[in-house]
């Protein structure tokens, strides 16, 4: 009898300690980009650029991006940042471009302050970089080749919420 109770107890302890608790989360690669969440803005004489990022679940962030001049929206895009296995894919969909389908950029580098996404086959940009300067400021840089020449644009942004 003592042997059966001891065996059952050992088996129960092993079973309980080897099973993942329901509320435990497995660390996700996408957790490295969580600092991008929030609303970011760039004000210039040309207009106001706004990117609003929200975490949707354990593997997806979504954003809406607008460039407004006066009352006119000059640029509108939706961005999805998804973890698929160990890869993170940045997929902007720009209204009126690419048949309203997303273009996919693979994350090629990530650290505590910088996210780099690349798609060398895309016309422009081929590279998108988010660099965190402080908790409430970042710079977005898009770059690539236009008509055979290197070109880039940078947008310093402030967190507004």
Secondary structure, DSSP 8 states (H G I E B T S, - for coil): -HHHHHHHHHHHHHHHHHS--TT-----GGGGGGGG-EEEEEEETTEEEEEEEEEEETTEEEEEEEEEETTEEEEEEEEEEEEETTEEEEEEEETTSGGG--EEEEEEEEETTEEEEE-TTSSS-SEEEEEEEETTEEEEEEEEEETTEEEEEEEEEEE--
